[in-house]
Amino acid sequence: MTETTKNFSVNYWGSDPDADNDDCWTGDDYATLEEARRVFEAKVPDPTHTPSHTVAFVELDGPGVYEKRPNPDYDAERNAREDAAFDREWRAEIANEAGMLGGCDAYNEVMGY
C-alpha cells in the first residue's frame, strides 16, 4: 500500500499567523495545491474543526506557496464575551472545589469576597 504525501496545509488561526502567537486552532493537510487552495478559498472554515467566528485568519502553506487571508466571519466581540463567560464558569468551579476542600473561607478567597 502506498502512502500519499500531503505537502500542503490549510490552517485556521485565532490571530495573524505572522504575529508569533501560539493560536493555530487546527488544520488539514492535502496532497495537491489545487485541493488545498479550494479549501483555503472557501468562505467559511470547515465547521467540524472550529466555529467560524473564532477563526481570525486562514493560512495556506506548502512547497513554494505561503498565503494567508483574514476570515470575514471572525467576530472579536463575540469571542471576548464567550471567553469572559468561560472564565467566570471556571472561576466558580475552582471556588467550589476550594470550598469543598477548605470550607467557606477558601471559597470566598477564590471568589475575591
Long-range contacts (C-beta under 8 A, 24 or more apart in sequence): 4-31, 5-31, 6-30, 6-31, 7-31, 7-62, 7-63, 8-32, 8-33, 8-35, 8-36, 8-60, 8-61, 8-62, 8-63, 8-65, 9-36, 9-59, 9-60, 9-61, 9-62, 10-36, 10-39, 10-40, 10-58, 10-59, 10-60, 11-58, 11-59, 11-61, 12-45, 12-49, 12-50, 12-55, 12-57, 12-58, 12-59, 12-71, 13-55, 13-56, 13-57, 13-58, 13-59, 13-68, 14-54, 14-55, 14-56, 15-56, 15-57, 16-56, 16-57, 16-68, 17-57, 17-59, 17-68, 18-68, 24-59, 25-49, 25-50, 25-54, 25-55, 26-50, 27-59, 33-62, 33-65, 36-60, 36-62, 40-67, 40-69, 43-72, 43-73, 44-73, 45-71, 53-78, 53-79, 54-79
